[in-house]
């Protein structure tokens, strides 16, 4: 038996009894272009991804890997994820996001990895934006020297 492509949609898959916890779709964004800031407030990096949940009960599993660098000693280079823009909902800690690269004596590069299960409760396109900042005076850089940073969004059946 042959199933035509037009016969399969995410709504039909959801209605078709995919069990809770099933992965319904995956969206990935990657960058190797560095963005730097001296701001102590979160600014937009060049790393965003958008997903359109098929159900309001779906969860979005966010997987982040950010190549972070701080060019000054004694500072935290902080990374977080916002639902929407950096004016939207910060899904991490209000000050320290999902983690930071810290230099106590020497300049430091670290990969900050995080995962977070979000409940956007919508079927509208939802954008997730990676934000960066310096915790104090100094320069924060994401994807320094072309290192890869990624964000992956996975819709999980609710």
Secondary structure, DSSP 8 states (H G I E B T S, - for coil): ----GGG--HHHHHHTT--TT-EEEEEEEEE---EEE--SS-EEEEEEEEEE-SSTT-EEEEEEEEEEEESSTTEEEEEEEEESSTTSEE-SBTTTBTEEEEESSS-EEEEEEEEEEE----SSEEEEEEEEEESSSS-EEESGGG--EEEEEEEE--
